Amino acid sequence: MSVNTLLKSWVGAMHSSAVRPPLRPPKIGDIVRLSGPGGIGRAFKKTHGVGIVTQIKPAIQGRRIEYEVKWLRSEDRMRFNEEDLIVISDVDG
């Protein structure tokens, strides 16, 4: 077996053991990124980076839950709905 084949199998094993982010609503302290069609999410990430959930505003009077996110690159704070955010680092994990 060649060194290249061993390296590829090792890299494959390392990749398969990686933990995927959870598919659940964000919690305070989770690191998130913006979801969106096409290049919207990528352009936003280039400007603002990833963010951390700092506050969760409960749903009242038929409104949806809002998540306040502080973006780490730009230090802006913005509010989003659950479907706008993708958890990339689990606060519990």
PyMOL Python script that loads the backbone (N, CA, C, O; Angstrom):
from pymol import cmd

cmd.read_pdbstr("""\
ATOM      1  N   MET A   1       0.849  -1.170   0.000  1.00  0.00           N
ATOM      2  CA  MET A   1       0.000   0.000   0.000  1.00  0.00           C
ATOM      3  C   MET A   1       0.899   1.239   0.000  1.00  0.00           C
ATOM      4  O   MET A   1       1.854   1.318   0.772  1.00  0.00           O
ATOM      5  N   SER A   2       0.594   2.187  -0.852  1.00  0.00           N
ATOM      6  CA  SER A   2       1.425   3.380  -0.950  1.00  0.00           C
ATOM      7  C   SER A   2       1.099   4.372   0.166  1.00  0.00           C
ATOM      8  O   SER A   2       0.056   4.287   0.815  1.00  0.00           O
ATOM      9  N   VAL A   3       2.007   5.298   0.365  1.00  0.00           N
ATOM     10  CA  VAL A   3       1.813   6.337   1.389  1.00  0.00           C
ATOM     11  C   VAL A   3       0.604   7.196   1.039  1.00  0.00           C
ATOM     12  O   VAL A   3      -0.151   7.595   1.925  1.00  0.00           O
ATOM     13  N   ASN A   4       0.418   7.482  -0.250  1.00  0.00           N
ATOM     14  CA  ASN A   4      -0.699   8.305  -0.692  1.00  0.00           C
ATOM     15  C   ASN A   4      -2.036   7.635  -0.354  1.00  0.00           C
ATOM     16  O   ASN A   4      -2.969   8.305   0.088  1.00  0.00           O
ATOM     17  N   THR A   5      -2.131   6.317  -0.559  1.00  0.00           N
ATOM     18  CA  THR A   5      -3.359   5.586  -0.249  1.00  0.00           C
ATOM     19  C   THR A   5      -3.630   5.601   1.253  1.00  0.00           C
ATOM     20  O   THR A   5      -4.773   5.770   1.677  1.00  0.00           O
ATOM     21  N   LEU A   6      -2.584   5.425   2.056  1.00  0.00           N
ATOM     22  CA  LEU A   6      -2.734   5.471   3.511  1.00  0.00           C
ATOM     23  C   LEU A   6      -3.194   6.849   3.972  1.00  0.00           C
ATOM     24  O   LEU A   6      -4.054   6.972   4.843  1.00  0.00           O
ATOM     25  N   LEU A   7      -2.605   7.880   3.373  1.00  0.00           N
ATOM     26  CA  LEU A   7      -2.983   9.248   3.738  1.00  0.00           C
ATOM     27  C   LEU A   7      -4.446   9.519   3.406  1.00  0.00           C
ATOM     28  O   LEU A   7      -5.168  10.116   4.204  1.00  0.00           O
ATOM     29  N   LYS A   8      -4.881   9.078   2.226  1.00  0.00           N
ATOM     30  CA  LYS A   8      -6.280   9.276   1.834  1.00  0.00           C
ATOM     31  C   LYS A   8      -7.229   8.545   2.769  1.00  0.00           C
ATOM     32  O   LYS A   8      -8.269   9.089   3.140  1.00  0.00           O
ATOM     33  N   SER A   9      -6.887   7.317   3.158  1.00  0.00           N
ATOM     34  CA  SER A   9      -7.771   6.578   4.056  1.00  0.00           C
ATOM     35  C   SER A   9      -7.791   7.214   5.448  1.00  0.00           C
ATOM     36  O   SER A   9      -8.833   7.214   6.104  1.00  0.00           O
ATOM     37  N   TRP A  10      -6.678   7.749   5.904  1.00  0.00           N
ATOM     38  CA  TRP A  10      -6.621   8.422   7.202  1.00  0.00           C
ATOM     39  C   TRP A  10      -7.468   9.686   7.190  1.00  0.00           C
ATOM     40  O   TRP A  10      -8.216   9.949   8.132  1.00  0.00           O
ATOM     41  N   VAL A  11      -7.348  10.468   6.119  1.00  0.00           N
ATOM     42  CA  VAL A  11      -8.137  11.694   5.983  1.00  0.00           C
ATOM     43  C   VAL A  11      -9.622  11.350   5.929  1.00  0.00           C
ATOM     44  O   VAL A  11     -10.435  12.038   6.546  1.00  0.00           O
ATOM     45  N   GLY A  12      -9.983  10.305   5.207  1.00  0.00           N
ATOM     46  CA  GLY A  12     -11.377   9.877   5.134  1.00  0.00           C
ATOM     47  C   GLY A  12     -11.911   9.461   6.488  1.00  0.00           C
ATOM     48  O   GLY A  12     -13.053   9.767   6.831  1.00  0.00           O
ATOM     49  N   ALA A  13     -11.086   8.761   7.263  1.00  0.00           N
ATOM     50  CA  ALA A  13     -11.504   8.337   8.607  1.00  0.00           C
ATOM     51  C   ALA A  13     -11.675   9.539   9.523  1.00  0.00           C
ATOM     52  O   ALA A  13     -12.614   9.577  10.317  1.00  0.00           O
ATOM     53  N   MET A  14     -10.800  10.504   9.428  1.00  0.00           N
ATOM     54  CA  MET A  14     -10.911  11.707  10.255  1.00  0.00           C
ATOM     55  C   MET A  14     -12.173  12.482   9.892  1.00  0.00           C
ATOM     56  O   MET A  14     -12.873  12.984  10.771  1.00  0.00           O
ATOM     57  N   HIS A  15     -12.461  12.579   8.597  1.00  0.00           N
ATOM     58  CA  HIS A  15     -13.637  13.326   8.150  1.00  0.00           C
ATOM     59  C   HIS A  15     -14.922  12.645   8.599  1.00  0.00           C
ATOM     60  O   HIS A  15     -15.872  13.318   8.998  1.00  0.00           O
ATOM     61  N   SER A  16     -14.962  11.322   8.540  1.00  0.00           N
ATOM     62  CA  SER A  16     -16.188  10.618   8.894  1.00  0.00           C
ATOM     63  C   SER A  16     -16.471  10.668  10.389  1.00  0.00           C
ATOM     64  O   SER A  16     -17.613  10.474  10.807  1.00  0.00           O
ATOM     65  N   SER A  17     -15.443  10.927  11.203  1.00  0.00           N
ATOM     66  CA  SER A  17     -15.658  10.996  12.644  1.00  0.00           C
ATOM     67  C   SER A  17     -15.994  12.413  13.119  1.00  0.00           C
ATOM     68  O   SER A  17     -16.228  12.631  14.308  1.00  0.00           O
ATOM     69  N   ALA A  18     -16.018  13.365  12.199  1.00  0.00           N
ATOM     70  CA  ALA A  18     -16.353  14.737  12.567  1.00  0.00           C
ATOM     71  C   ALA A  18     -17.809  14.819  12.994  1.00  0.00           C
ATOM     72  O   ALA A  18     -18.667  14.133  12.439  1.00  0.00           O
ATOM     73  N   VAL A  19     -18.080  15.654  13.973  1.00  0.00           N
ATOM     74  CA  VAL A  19     -19.441  15.816  14.481  1.00  0.00           C
ATOM     75  C   VAL A  19     -20.143  16.915  13.684  1.00  0.00           C
ATOM     76  O   VAL A  19     -19.645  18.034  13.562  1.00  0.00           O
ATOM     77  N   ARG A  20     -21.293  16.571  13.154  1.00  0.00           N
ATOM     78  CA  ARG A  20     -22.066  17.553  12.399  1.00  0.00           C
ATOM     79  C   ARG A  20     -22.812  18.477  13.358  1.00  0.00           C
ATOM     80  O   ARG A  20     -23.183  18.056  14.453  1.00  0.00           O
ATOM     81  N   PRO A  21     -23.038  19.731  12.961  1.00  0.00           N
ATOM     82  CA  PRO A  21     -23.820  20.642  13.799  1.00  0.00           C
ATOM     83  C   PRO A  21     -25.241  20.108  13.974  1.00  0.00           C
ATOM     84  O   PRO A  21     -25.765  19.443  13.081  1.00  0.00           O
ATOM     85  N   PRO A  22     -25.855  20.389  15.094  1.00  0.00           N
ATOM     86  CA  PRO A  22     -27.205  19.879  15.341  1.00  0.00           C
ATOM     87  C   PRO A  22     -28.248  20.596  14.502  1.00  0.00           C
ATOM     88  O   PRO A  22     -28.114  21.783  14.204  1.00  0.00           O
ATOM     89  N   LEU A  23     -29.283  19.865  14.126  1.00  0.00           N
ATOM     90  CA  LEU A  23     -30.414  20.481  13.424  1.00  0.00           C
ATOM     91  C   LEU A  23     -31.478  20.761  14.471  1.00  0.00           C
ATOM     92  O   LEU A  23     -32.397  19.967  14.668  1.00  0.00           O
ATOM     93  N   ARG A  24     -31.345  21.888  15.133  1.00  0.00           N
ATOM     94  CA  ARG A  24     -32.252  22.298  16.202  1.00  0.00           C
ATOM     95  C   ARG A  24     -32.268  23.811  16.266  1.00  0.00           C
ATOM     96  O   ARG A  24     -31.412  24.463  15.668  1.00  0.00           O
ATOM     97  N   PRO A  25     -33.228  24.382  16.982  1.00  0.00           N
ATOM     98  CA  PRO A  25     -33.235  25.837  17.134  1.00  0.00           C
ATOM     99  C   PRO A  25     -31.985  26.307  17.877  1.00  0.00           C
ATOM    100  O   PRO A  25     -31.484  25.595  18.747  1.00  0.00           O
ATOM    101  N   PRO A  26     -31.477  27.487  17.550  1.00  0.00           N
ATOM    102  CA  PRO A  26     -30.295  28.004  18.247  1.00  0.00           C
ATOM    103  C   PRO A  26     -30.557  28.246  19.731  1.00  0.00           C
ATOM    104  O   PRO A  26     -31.681  28.533  20.143  1.00  0.00           O
ATOM    105  N   LYS A  27     -29.494  28.124  20.523  1.00  0.00           N
ATOM    106  CA  LYS A  27     -29.532  28.439  21.951  1.00  0.00           C
ATOM    107  C   LYS A  27     -28.554  29.580  22.202  1.00  0.00           C
ATOM    108  O   LYS A  27     -27.676  29.847  21.381  1.00  0.00           O
ATOM    109  N   ILE A  28     -28.709  30.250  23.341  1.00  0.00           N
ATOM    110  CA  ILE A  28     -27.768  31.315  23.693  1.00  0.00           C
ATOM    111  C   ILE A  28     -26.370  30.705  23.801  1.00  0.00           C
ATOM    112  O   ILE A  28     -26.172  29.692  24.472  1.00  0.00           O
ATOM    113  N   GLY A  29     -25.406  31.337  23.130  1.00  0.00           N
ATOM    114  CA  GLY A  29     -24.028  30.873  23.129  1.00  0.00           C
ATOM    115  C   GLY A  29     -23.642  30.090  21.887  1.00  0.00           C
ATOM    116  O   GLY A  29     -22.453  29.883  21.644  1.00  0.00           O
ATOM    117  N   ASP A  30     -24.622  29.643  21.083  1.00  0.00           N
ATOM    118  CA  ASP A  30     -24.313  28.923  19.845  1.00  0.00           C
ATOM    119  C   ASP A  30     -23.660  29.863  18.833  1.00  0.00           C
ATOM    120  O   ASP A  30     -23.994  31.045  18.756  1.00  0.00           O
ATOM    121  N   ILE A  31     -22.734  29.318  18.068  1.00  0.00           N
ATOM    122  CA  ILE A  31     -22.147  30.056  16.952  1.00  0.00           C
ATOM    123  C   ILE A  31     -22.954  29.700  15.718  1.00  0.00           C
ATOM    124  O   ILE A  31     -23.166  28.525  15.417  1.00  0.00           O
ATOM    125  N   VAL A  32     -23.408  30.732  14.999  1.00  0.00           N
ATOM    126  CA  VAL A  32     -24.310  30.548  13.868  1.00  0.00           C
ATOM    127  C   VAL A  32     -23.796  31.293  12.645  1.00  0.00           C
ATOM    128  O   VAL A  32     -22.939  32.173  12.727  1.00  0.00           O
ATOM    129  N   ARG A  33     -24.358  30.903  11.511  1.00  0.00           N
ATOM    130  CA  ARG A  33     -24.144  31.663  10.277  1.00  0.00           C
ATOM    131  C   ARG A  33     -25.497  31.883   9.638  1.00  0.00           C
ATOM    132  O   ARG A  33     -26.468  31.203   9.969  1.00  0.00           O
ATOM    133  N   LEU A  34     -25.557  32.826   8.729  1.00  0.00           N
ATOM    134  CA  LEU A  34     -26.813  33.146   8.064  1.00  0.00           C
ATOM    135  C   LEU A  34     -27.059  32.161   6.934  1.00  0.00           C
ATOM    136  O   LEU A  34     -26.158  31.869   6.149  1.00  0.00           O
ATOM    137  N   SER A  35     -28.281  31.651   6.853  1.00  0.00           N
ATOM    138  CA  SER A  35     -28.650  30.812   5.716  1.00  0.00           C
ATOM    139  C   SER A  35     -29.249  31.715   4.657  1.00  0.00           C
ATOM    140  O   SER A  35     -29.600  32.863   4.932  1.00  0.00           O
ATOM    141  N   GLY A  36     -29.362  31.204   3.471  1.00  0.00           N
ATOM    142  CA  GLY A  36     -29.979  32.000   2.425  1.00  0.00           C
ATOM    143  C   GLY A  36     -29.720  31.414   1.064  1.00  0.00           C
ATOM    144  O   GLY A  36     -28.770  30.653   0.881  1.00  0.00           O
ATOM    145  N   PRO A  37     -30.562  31.762   0.099  1.00  0.00           N
ATOM    146  CA  PRO A  37     -30.402  31.235  -1.253  1.00  0.00           C
ATOM    147  C   PRO A  37     -29.204  31.854  -1.966  1.00  0.00           C
ATOM    148  O   PRO A  37     -28.864  33.019  -1.760  1.00  0.00           O
ATOM    149  N   GLY A  38     -28.582  31.049  -2.797  1.00  0.00           N
ATOM    150  CA  GLY A  38     -27.480  31.537  -3.619  1.00  0.00           C
ATOM    151  C   GLY A  38     -26.317  32.070  -2.818  1.00  0.00           C
ATOM    152  O   GLY A  38     -25.882  31.443  -1.852  1.00  0.00           O
ATOM    153  N   GLY A  39     -25.809  33.223  -3.212  1.00  0.00           N
ATOM    154  CA  GLY A  39     -24.640  33.796  -2.578  1.00  0.00           C
ATOM    155  C   GLY A  39     -24.932  34.777  -1.458  1.00  0.00           C
ATOM    156  O   GLY A  39     -24.015  35.427  -0.955  1.00  0.00           O
ATOM    157  N   ILE A  40     -26.190  34.896  -1.058  1.00  0.00           N
ATOM    158  CA  ILE A  40     -26.541  35.864  -0.011  1.00  0.00           C
ATOM    159  C   ILE A  40     -25.817  35.548   1.287  1.00  0.00           C
ATOM    160  O   ILE A  40     -25.220  36.432   1.901  1.00  0.00           O
ATOM    161  N   GLY A  41     -25.870  34.276   1.711  1.00  0.00           N
ATOM    162  CA  GLY A  41     -25.200  33.863   2.938  1.00  0.00           C
ATOM    163  C   GLY A  41     -23.696  34.062   2.880  1.00  0.00           C
ATOM    164  O   GLY A  41     -23.077  34.479   3.859  1.00  0.00           O
ATOM    165  N   ARG A  42     -23.107  33.760   1.719  1.00  0.00           N
ATOM    166  CA  ARG A  42     -21.651  33.911   1.564  1.00  0.00           C
ATOM    167  C   ARG A  42     -21.236  35.379   1.618  1.00  0.00           C
ATOM    168  O   ARG A  42     -20.240  35.718   2.257  1.00  0.00           O
ATOM    169  N   ALA A  43     -21.987  36.242   0.959  1.00  0.00           N
ATOM    170  CA  ALA A  43     -21.668  37.678   0.972  1.00  0.00           C
ATOM    171  C   ALA A  43     -21.813  38.246   2.381  1.00  0.00           C
ATOM    172  O   ALA A  43     -20.999  39.063   2.811  1.00  0.00           O
ATOM    173  N   PHE A  44     -22.842  37.816   3.093  1.00  0.00           N
ATOM    174  CA  PHE A  44     -23.066  38.271   4.462  1.00  0.00           C
ATOM    175  C   PHE A  44     -21.911  37.807   5.356  1.00  0.00           C
ATOM    176  O   PHE A  44     -21.411  38.575   6.178  1.00  0.00           O
ATOM    177  N   LYS A  45     -21.491  36.548   5.191  1.00  0.00           N
ATOM    178  CA  LYS A  45     -20.396  36.000   6.003  1.00  0.00           C
ATOM    179  C   LYS A  45     -19.089  36.749   5.741  1.00  0.00           C
ATOM    180  O   LYS A  45     -18.298  36.966   6.659  1.00  0.00           O
ATOM    181  N   LYS A  46     -18.871  37.136   4.503  1.00  0.00           N
ATOM    182  CA  LYS A  46     -17.647  37.872   4.165  1.00  0.00           C
ATOM    183  C   LYS A  46     -17.600  39.216   4.896  1.00  0.00           C
ATOM    184  O   LYS A  46     -16.532  39.652   5.326  1.00  0.00           O
ATOM    185  N   THR A  47     -18.740  39.864   5.036  1.00  0.00           N
ATOM    186  CA  THR A  47     -18.823  41.166   5.702  1.00  0.00           C
ATOM    187  C   THR A  47     -18.862  41.048   7.216  1.00  0.00           C
ATOM    188  O   THR A  47     -18.159  41.774   7.919  1.00  0.00           O
ATOM    189  N   HIS A  48     -19.691  40.125   7.725  1.00  0.00           N
ATOM    190  CA  HIS A  48     -19.961  40.068   9.161  1.00  0.00           C
ATOM    191  C   HIS A  48     -19.305  38.891   9.880  1.00  0.00           C
ATOM    192  O   HIS A  48     -19.197  38.913  11.106  1.00  0.00           O
ATOM    193  N   GLY A  49     -18.868  37.870   9.155  1.00  0.00           N
ATOM    194  CA  GLY A  49     -18.295  36.674   9.770  1.00  0.00           C
ATOM    195  C   GLY A  49     -19.391  35.794  10.346  1.00  0.00           C
ATOM    196  O   GLY A  49     -20.539  35.845   9.905  1.00  0.00           O
ATOM    197  N   VAL A  50     -19.033  34.994  11.325  1.00  0.00           N
ATOM    198  CA  VAL A  50     -20.034  34.186  12.023  1.00  0.00           C
ATOM    199  C   VAL A  50     -20.500  34.957  13.243  1.00  0.00           C
ATOM    200  O   VAL A  50     -19.870  35.934  13.647  1.00  0.00           O
ATOM    201  N   GLY A  51     -21.605  34.517  13.830  1.00  0.00           N
ATOM    202  CA  GLY A  51     -22.151  35.240  14.971  1.00  0.00           C
ATOM    203  C   GLY A  51     -22.420  34.333  16.146  1.00  0.00           C
ATOM    204  O   GLY A  51     -22.414  33.108  16.028  1.00  0.00           O
ATOM    205  N   ILE A  52     -22.653  34.952  17.269  1.00  0.00           N
ATOM    206  CA  ILE A  52     -23.001  34.225  18.489  1.00  0.00           C
ATOM    207  C   ILE A  52     -24.373  34.701  18.958  1.00  0.00           C
ATOM    208  O   ILE A  52     -24.644  35.901  19.000  1.00  0.00           O
ATOM    209  N   VAL A  53     -25.235  33.747  19.310  1.00  0.00           N
ATOM    210  CA  VAL A  53     -26.582  34.075  19.782  1.00  0.00           C
ATOM    211  C   VAL A  53     -26.449  34.655  21.185  1.00  0.00           C
ATOM    212  O   VAL A  53     -25.926  34.002  22.087  1.00  0.00           O
ATOM    213  N   THR A  54     -26.928  35.891  21.364  1.00  0.00           N
ATOM    214  CA  THR A  54     -26.786  36.571  22.654  1.00  0.00           C
ATOM    215  C   THR A  54     -28.101  36.694  23.405  1.00  0.00           C
ATOM    216  O   THR A  54     -28.104  36.862  24.625  1.00  0.00           O
ATOM    217  N   GLN A  55     -29.218  36.614  22.692  1.00  0.00           N
ATOM    218  CA  GLN A  55     -30.523  36.780  23.348  1.00  0.00           C
ATOM    219  C   GLN A  55     -31.593  36.087  22.519  1.00  0.00           C
ATOM    220  O   GLN A  55     -31.526  36.056  21.291  1.00  0.00           O
ATOM    221  N   ILE A  56     -32.584  35.531  23.215  1.00  0.00           N
ATOM    222  CA  ILE A  56     -33.737  34.933  22.546  1.00  0.00           C
ATOM    223  C   ILE A  56     -34.978  35.654  23.048  1.00  0.00           C
ATOM    224  O   ILE A  56     -35.292  35.626  24.238  1.00  0.00           O
ATOM    225  N   LYS A  57     -35.683  36.304  22.117  1.00  0.00           N
ATOM    226  CA  LYS A  57     -36.894  37.048  22.466  1.00  0.00           C
ATOM    227  C   LYS A  57     -38.092  36.129  22.231  1.00  0.00           C
ATOM    228  O   LYS A  57     -38.350  35.730  21.096  1.00  0.00           O
ATOM    229  N   PRO A  58     -38.825  35.789  23.294  1.00  0.00           N
ATOM    230  CA  PRO A  58     -39.941  34.839  23.154  1.00  0.00           C
ATOM    231  C   PRO A  58     -41.042  35.349  22.234  1.00  0.00           C
ATOM    232  O   PRO A  58     -41.207  36.552  22.031  1.00  0.00           O
ATOM    233  N   ALA A  59     -41.790  34.396  21.686  1.00  0.00           N
ATOM    234  CA  ALA A  59     -42.915  34.736  20.812  1.00  0.00           C
ATOM    235  C   ALA A  59     -44.067  35.287  21.652  1.00  0.00           C
ATOM    236  O   ALA A  59     -44.446  34.702  22.667  1.00  0.00           O
ATOM    237  N   ILE A  60     -44.614  36.415  21.218  1.00  0.00           N
ATOM    238  CA  ILE A  60     -45.773  37.002  21.892  1.00  0.00           C
ATOM    239  C   ILE A  60     -46.775  37.475  20.848  1.00  0.00           C
ATOM    240  O   ILE A  60     -46.391  37.944  19.776  1.00  0.00           O
ATOM    241  N   GLN A  61     -48.027  37.355  21.155  1.00  0.00           N
ATOM    242  CA  GLN A  61     -49.128  37.842  20.310  1.00  0.00           C
ATOM    243  C   GLN A  61     -48.998  37.414  18.859  1.00  0.00           C
ATOM    244  O   GLN A  61     -49.099  38.244  17.955  1.00  0.00           O
ATOM    245  N   GLY A  62     -48.776  36.127  18.628  1.00  0.00           N
ATOM    246  CA  GLY A  62     -48.726  35.606  17.270  1.00  0.00           C
ATOM    247  C   GLY A  62     -47.428  35.875  16.513  1.00  0.00           C
ATOM    248  O   GLY A  62     -47.305  35.493  15.349  1.00  0.00           O
ATOM    249  N   ARG A  63     -46.471  36.518  17.149  1.00  0.00           N
ATOM    250  CA  ARG A  63     -45.175  36.759  16.498  1.00  0.00           C
ATOM    251  C   ARG A  63     -44.257  35.574  16.743  1.00  0.00           C
ATOM    252  O   ARG A  63     -44.464  34.805  17.682  1.00  0.00           O
ATOM    253  N   ARG A  64     -43.249  35.426  15.906  1.00  0.00           N
ATOM    254  CA  ARG A  64     -42.314  34.315  16.033  1.00  0.00           C
ATOM    255  C   ARG A  64     -41.183  34.662  16.986  1.00  0.00           C
ATOM    256  O   ARG A  64     -40.945  35.829  17.296  1.00  0.00           O
ATOM    257  N   ILE A  65     -40.493  33.629  17.443  1.00  0.00           N
ATOM    258  CA  ILE A  65     -39.325  33.823  18.307  1.00  0.00           C
ATOM    259  C   ILE A  65     -38.244  34.532  17.504  1.00  0.00           C
ATOM    260  O   ILE A  65     -38.003  34.193  16.345  1.00  0.00           O
ATOM    261  N   GLU A  66     -37.586  35.526  18.121  1.00  0.00           N
ATOM    262  CA  GLU A  66     -36.479  36.239  17.473  1.00  0.00           C
ATOM    263  C   GLU A  66     -35.183  35.938  18.211  1.00  0.00           C
ATOM    264  O   GLU A  66     -35.145  35.892  19.440  1.00  0.00           O
ATOM    265  N   TYR A  67     -34.135  35.735  17.444  1.00  0.00           N
ATOM    266  CA  TYR A  67     -32.813  35.448  17.983  1.00  0.00           C
ATOM    267  C   TYR A  67     -31.903  36.642  17.712  1.00  0.00           C
ATOM    268  O   TYR A  67     -31.720  37.033  16.559  1.00  0.00           O
ATOM    269  N   GLU A  68     -31.333  37.221  18.764  1.00  0.00           N
ATOM    270  CA  GLU A  68     -30.391  38.311  18.584  1.00  0.00           C
ATOM    271  C   GLU A  68     -28.999  37.716  18.429  1.00  0.00           C
ATOM    272  O   GLU A  68     -28.560  36.898  19.238  1.00  0.00           O
ATOM    273  N   VAL A  69     -28.321  38.141  17.380  1.00  0.00           N
ATOM    274  CA  VAL A  69     -26.995  37.617  17.063  1.00  0.00           C
ATOM    275  C   VAL A  69     -25.995  38.762  17.022  1.00  0.00           C
ATOM    276  O   VAL A  69     -26.250  39.795  16.404  1.00  0.00           O
ATOM    277  N   LYS A  70     -24.858  38.577  17.680  1.00  0.00           N
ATOM    278  CA  LYS A  70     -23.754  39.528  17.576  1.00  0.00           C
ATOM    279  C   LYS A  70     -22.755  38.932  16.594  1.00  0.00           C
ATOM    280  O   LYS A  70     -22.202  37.859  16.835  1.00  0.00           O
ATOM    281  N   TRP A  71     -22.528  39.633  15.487  1.00  0.00           N
ATOM    282  CA  TRP A  71     -21.618  39.152  14.452  1.00  0.00           C
ATOM    283  C   TRP A  71     -20.186  39.466  14.871  1.00  0.00           C
ATOM    284  O   TRP A  71     -19.882  40.596  15.254  1.00  0.00           O
ATOM    285  N   LEU A  72     -19.319  38.480  14.798  1.00  0.00           N
ATOM    286  CA  LEU A  72     -17.988  38.592  15.378  1.00  0.00           C
ATOM    287  C   LEU A  72     -17.038  39.467  14.572  1.00  0.00           C
ATOM    288  O   LEU A  72     -16.150  40.092  15.153  1.00  0.00           O
ATOM    289  N   ARG A  73     -17.193  39.530  13.278  1.00  0.00           N
ATOM    290  CA  ARG A  73     -16.292  40.358  12.471  1.00  0.00           C
ATOM    291  C   ARG A  73     -16.690  41.826  12.527  1.00  0.00           C
ATOM    292  O   ARG A  73     -15.839  42.694  12.718  1.00  0.00           O
ATOM    293  N   SER A  74     -17.974  42.107  12.362  1.00  0.00           N
ATOM    294  CA  SER A  74     -18.433  43.495  12.295  1.00  0.00           C
ATOM    295  C   SER A  74     -18.895  44.026  13.655  1.00  0.00           C
ATOM    296  O   SER A  74     -19.027  45.237  13.829  1.00  0.00           O
ATOM    297  N   GLU A  75     -19.141  43.140  14.609  1.00  0.00           N
ATOM    298  CA  GLU A  75     -19.649  43.467  15.938  1.00  0.00           C
ATOM    299  C   GLU A  75     -21.045  44.105  15.901  1.00  0.00           C
ATOM    300  O   GLU A  75     -21.467  44.729  16.875  1.00  0.00           O
ATOM    301  N   ASP A  76     -21.756  43.950  14.783  1.00  0.00           N
ATOM    302  CA  ASP A  76     -23.149  44.401  14.690  1.00  0.00           C
ATOM    303  C   ASP A  76     -24.050  43.411  15.412  1.00  0.00           C
ATOM    304  O   ASP A  76     -23.739  42.223  15.499  1.00  0.00           O
ATOM    305  N   ARG A  77     -25.162  43.906  15.925  1.00  0.00           N
ATOM    306  CA  ARG A  77     -26.185  43.050  16.542  1.00  0.00           C
ATOM    307  C   ARG A  77     -27.435  43.151  15.678  1.00  0.00           C
ATOM    308  O   ARG A  77     -27.886  44.241  15.324  1.00  0.00           O
ATOM    309  N   MET A  78     -27.987  41.966  15.345  1.00  0.00           N
ATOM    310  CA  MET A  78     -29.181  41.912  14.505  1.00  0.00           C
ATOM    311  C   MET A  78     -30.103  40.824  15.018  1.00  0.00           C
ATOM    312  O   MET A  78     -29.669  39.917  15.729  1.00  0.00           O
ATOM    313  N   ARG A  79     -31.398  40.915  14.653  1.00  0.00           N
ATOM    314  CA  ARG A  79     -32.380  39.908  15.060  1.00  0.00           C
ATOM    315  C   ARG A  79     -32.832  39.109  13.840  1.00  0.00           C
ATOM    316  O   ARG A  79     -33.028  39.650  12.752  1.00  0.00           O
ATOM    317  N   PHE A  80     -32.990  37.801  14.060  1.00  0.00           N
ATOM    318  CA  PHE A  80     -33.382  36.893  12.991  1.00  0.00           C
ATOM    319  C   PHE A  80     -34.402  35.886  13.500  1.00  0.00           C
ATOM    320  O   PHE A  80     -34.549  35.692  14.707  1.00  0.00           O
ATOM    321  N   ASN A  81     -35.107  35.248  12.567  1.00  0.00           N
ATOM    322  CA  ASN A  81     -35.977  34.123  12.882  1.00  0.00           C
ATOM    323  C   ASN A  81     -35.162  32.841  12.793  1.00  0.00           C
ATOM    324  O   ASN A  81     -34.064  32.829  12.238  1.00  0.00           O
ATOM    325  N   GLU A  82     -35.712  31.759  13.348  1.00  0.00           N
ATOM    326  CA  GLU A  82     -34.996  30.485  13.408  1.00  0.00           C
ATOM    327  C   GLU A  82     -34.538  29.992  12.038  1.00  0.00           C
ATOM    328  O   GLU A  82     -33.411  29.518  11.898  1.00  0.00           O
ATOM    329  N   GLU A  83     -35.401  30.098  11.024  1.00  0.00           N
ATOM    330  CA  GLU A  83     -35.050  29.552   9.709  1.00  0.00           C
ATOM    331  C   GLU A  83     -33.963  30.350   8.996  1.00  0.00           C
ATOM    332  O   GLU A  83     -33.444  29.898   7.975  1.00  0.00           O
ATOM    333  N   ASP A  84     -33.612  31.518   9.507  1.00  0.00           N
ATOM    334  CA  ASP A  84     -32.565  32.341   8.906  1.00  0.00           C
ATOM    335  C   ASP A  84     -31.162  31.949   9.373  1.00  0.00           C
ATOM    336  O   ASP A  84     -30.169  32.382   8.789  1.00  0.00           O
ATOM    337  N   LEU A  85     -31.079  31.124  10.430  1.00  0.00           N
ATOM    338  CA  LEU A  85     -29.793  30.818  11.053  1.00  0.00           C
ATOM    339  C   LEU A  85     -29.474  29.332  10.972  1.00  0.00           C
ATOM    340  O   LEU A  85     -30.363  28.485  11.058  1.00  0.00           O
ATOM    341  N   ILE A  86     -28.189  29.032  10.805  1.00  0.00           N
ATOM    342  CA  ILE A  86     -27.693  27.654  10.831  1.00  0.00           C
ATOM    343  C   ILE A  86     -26.688  27.558  11.967  1.00  0.00           C
ATOM    344  O   ILE A  86     -25.716  28.313  12.008  1.00  0.00           O
ATOM    345  N   VAL A  87     -26.918  26.632  12.888  1.00  0.00           N
ATOM    346  CA  VAL A  87     -25.991  26.419  14.015  1.00  0.00           C
ATOM    347  C   VAL A  87     -24.755  25.703  13.476  1.00  0.00           C
ATOM    348  O   VAL A  87     -24.862  24.633  12.877  1.00  0.00           O
ATOM    349  N   ILE A  88     -23.577  26.301  13.694  1.00  0.00           N
ATOM    350  CA  ILE A  88     -22.343  25.655  13.242  1.00  0.00           C
ATOM    351  C   ILE A  88     -21.491  25.160  14.391  1.00  0.00           C
ATOM    352  O   ILE A  88     -20.585  24.353  14.184  1.00  0.00           O
ATOM    353  N   SER A  89     -21.762  25.627  15.599  1.00  0.00           N
ATOM    354  CA  SER A  89     -21.050  25.148  16.780  1.00  0.00           C
ATOM    355  C   SER A  89     -22.028  25.057  17.935  1.00  0.00           C
ATOM    356  O   SER A  89     -22.644  26.046  18.332  1.00  0.00           O
ATOM    357  N   ASP A  90     -22.157  23.852  18.464  1.00  0.00           N
ATOM    358  CA  ASP A  90     -23.127  23.564  19.506  1.00  0.00           C
ATOM    359  C   ASP A  90     -22.617  24.023  20.860  1.00  0.00           C
ATOM    360  O   ASP A  90     -21.514  23.644  21.254  1.00  0.00           O
ATOM    361  N   VAL A  91     -23.387  24.829  21.585  1.00  0.00           N
ATOM    362  CA  VAL A  91     -22.999  25.322  22.890  1.00  0.00           C
ATOM    363  C   VAL A  91     -22.847  24.183  23.889  1.00  0.00           C
ATOM    364  O   VAL A  91     -22.043  24.276  24.816  1.00  0.00           O
ATOM    365  N   ASP A  92     -23.616  23.101  23.709  1.00  0.00           N
ATOM    366  CA  ASP A  92     -23.558  21.958  24.621  1.00  0.00           C
ATOM    367  C   ASP A  92     -22.460  20.973  24.277  1.00  0.00           C
ATOM    368  O   ASP A  92     -22.021  20.201  25.130  1.00  0.00           O
ATOM    369  N   GLY A  93     -22.012  20.998  23.023  1.00  0.00           N
ATOM    370  CA  GLY A  93     -21.105  19.955  22.567  1.00  0.00           C
ATOM    371  C   GLY A  93     -19.692  20.299  22.716  1.00  0.00           C
ATOM    372  O   GLY A  93     -18.822  19.501  22.366  1.00  0.00           O
TER     373      GLY A  93
END
""", "prot")
cmd.dss("prot")
cmd.show_as("cartoon", "prot")
cmd.util.cbc("prot")
cmd.orient("prot")
